[in-house]
Amino acid sequence: MQNFLSYLNEFLLFRNFLEVISGLDNTLLLLIISLPLGFVLSLVFALGRVSKNKFISKPIATYIFIIRGTPLLVQIYLIYFGLGSVEFIRESFIWYLLREPFWCGVLALTINTVAYGSEIFRGGIQSITKGQIESGLSLGFNKIMLLRKIIFPIALRKVLPSYGNELILMVKATSLVSLTTYMEMTGIARKIMAKTFAPVEAFIAAGILYLFLNFLMVQFVKYLEWKYNPHLRVKQN
Amino acid sequence: MFKFDKLAFGDLGWGDELLFATLMTITVSILSMGLGLCLAIITVWAKLITNRITRFIANFYTTVVRGVPELLVIYLIFFGGNSVVMGVAKIFGYNKYIELNALTIGTIAIAFISATYSSEVIRAAYLAVNKGQIEAAKAIGLSKIQIFLRVMGPQIIRHALPGIGNVWQITLKDTSLISVTGLVEIMRQTRIASNVEHSPLTFLVTAAFLYLFLTTFSGKLFKVLETNYSKGYN
């Protein structure tokens, strides 16, 4: 066993692997904050987007249009470098958060995923037939009950596959935060490459970890689909 | 805060540099989209023929590239691509040092990424065409090439165009990542300019608007193409 371990340690890919794993917590930290936040905000924004009030739906539509039309890298740089150059932000209390690359990353990822997520949820909400809402109203549901008992459950289970795609895109998007000196897996792989001059081994080690993360994400979404779409389950007997 | 005078054309501002950078972004996008489509067609072919090995390779390629961050793929091809090319050249007896320029590397990297997305679109479009049409074409005696050019091809294009439009938008936005290879496209030029002028906000907002213009404009173009290609249907 000891021999085997020391043999493994000679193996560059394995050593890189251990080193890249030390950045896994930073990657996960980004996701753990921005994904739930993005989910909740996406729902709110989707409701605003389908609202009949033009003063709510138009600004949200513009926001979605701008965010979906620009690369995430521009958004990250705008928040990290751009906001930092504005005088009154540097003097306000927000600066305590925004001077950290981590919070800039969280902010950029959240803003990005909310734009995509709310478009996805909008599709789900608009796919609900009028009859379902009318039957809810005829049972005497108020607006919040209608949302909680009819609109959200039906819309969410319909959009699960496409929202799952968005979640995977988010896992991949965390790698861009490494460009603001935040040391997550891609950043560490980059550092290893600079140290060992062996780019292929360093990036493959990180790639395997990202693949694994995405695999877990796919399984999670599959489980949710299985759980919340019981009528679509394939009967086994 | 926002310095408009820095965006002037000529020696005083960065207007002309940004214009050239935009042209570079468009060039890289078109080149990598074209190369990606070629790769995607090969991938789809490998997935659809009844050969286990090619299907495995194609599935492996699309799964891995789509499961790994784009930035990582670009790093891998940018830093590792040279040694691969030199290794291949060595097999053919060429031992000198080869350096691929940033444009080539960037185009290949983005093409690799965009091909995985387009391959899914093209595969779905191919499967959406009714199989009876191939049989009908065979019945009237068309050759395989004629079937592809006159029956399958046009319909695949029609089914695939909306999806290809989406892939084009993704590809266009992904080109911002190859700024890490040093290729002077919008993002790289923006970083250079904002470092020189110490006013990142000006140039980053400009870059955002340039990308927004490109995506919107090309989106409109694809809409026109789509209506053109589905003329007989509505």
Contacts between the chains, C-beta under 8 A, distances in Angstrom:
chain1	res1	chain2	res2	distance
A	66	B	208	7.5
A	66	B	212	6.4
A	68	B	215	7.9
A	69	B	211	6.5
A	69	B	212	4.3
A	69	B	215	4.2
A	69	B	216	6.1
A	70	B	173	7.3
A	70	B	208	4.7
A	70	B	211	4.6
A	70	B	212	5.7
A	70	B	215	7.6
A	71	B	173	4.0
A	71	B	174	7.4
A	71	B	176	3.9
A	71	B	177	7.6
A	71	B	187	7.5
A	71	B	211	6.0
A	72	B	173	7.5
A	73	B	176	4.5
A	73	B	177	6.2
A	73	B	179	7.5
A	73	B	187	6.1
A	74	B	176	6.4
A	74	B	187	7.0
A	74	B	204	6.4
A	74	B	207	5.5
A	74	B	208	5.0
A	74	B	211	6.3
A	75	B	208	7.8
A	77	B	187	7.8
A	77	B	190	7.7
A	77	B	191	7.6
A	77	B	200	7.3
A	77	B	204	5.5
A	78	B	201	7.6
A	78	B	204	4.6
A	78	B	205	7.1
A	78	B	208	6.6
A	81	B	194	6.7
A	81	B	200	3.9
A	81	B	201	7.9
A	81	B	204	6.6
A	82	B	200	5.2
A	82	B	201	4.3
A	82	B	204	4.6
A	82	B	205	7.2
A	83	B	201	7.7
A	84	B	200	7.6
A	85	B	1	7.8
A	85	B	198	7.7
A	85	B	199	6.4
A	85	B	200	5.2
A	85	B	201	5.1
A	86	B	1	6.1
A	86	B	201	6.4
A	87	B	1	7.5
A	168	B	67	7.6
A	171	B	69	8.0
A	172	B	67	8.0
A	172	B	68	7.3
A	172	B	69	4.2
A	172	B	70	6.7
A	173	B	69	7.4
A	174	B	69	7.6
A	175	B	69	3.5
A	175	B	70	7.7
A	175	B	71	4.6
A	175	B	72	6.0
A	176	B	69	7.6
A	176	B	71	6.0
A	176	B	177	7.6
A	178	B	71	7.3
A	179	B	71	7.7
A	179	B	180	7.2
A	186	B	69	6.4
A	186	B	71	5.9
A	186	B	72	5.9
A	186	B	75	7.6
A	189	B	72	7.2
A	189	B	75	7.4
A	190	B	75	6.8
A	193	B	75	7.6
A	193	B	79	6.2
A	199	B	75	7.0
A	199	B	76	6.9
A	199	B	79	3.3
A	199	B	80	4.7
A	200	B	76	6.8
A	200	B	79	7.8
A	200	B	80	4.2
A	200	B	83	7.4
A	203	B	72	5.6
A	203	B	75	5.3
A	203	B	76	4.3
A	203	B	79	7.4
A	203	B	80	7.0
A	204	B	76	7.3
A	206	B	72	5.9
A	207	B	64	7.5
A	207	B	68	4.5
A	207	B	72	5.5
A	207	B	76	7.3
A	210	B	67	6.6
A	210	B	68	5.1
A	210	B	69	5.8
A	210	B	72	6.7
A	211	B	64	6.6
A	211	B	67	4.5
A	211	B	68	6.1
A	214	B	67	4.4
A	215	B	67	7.3
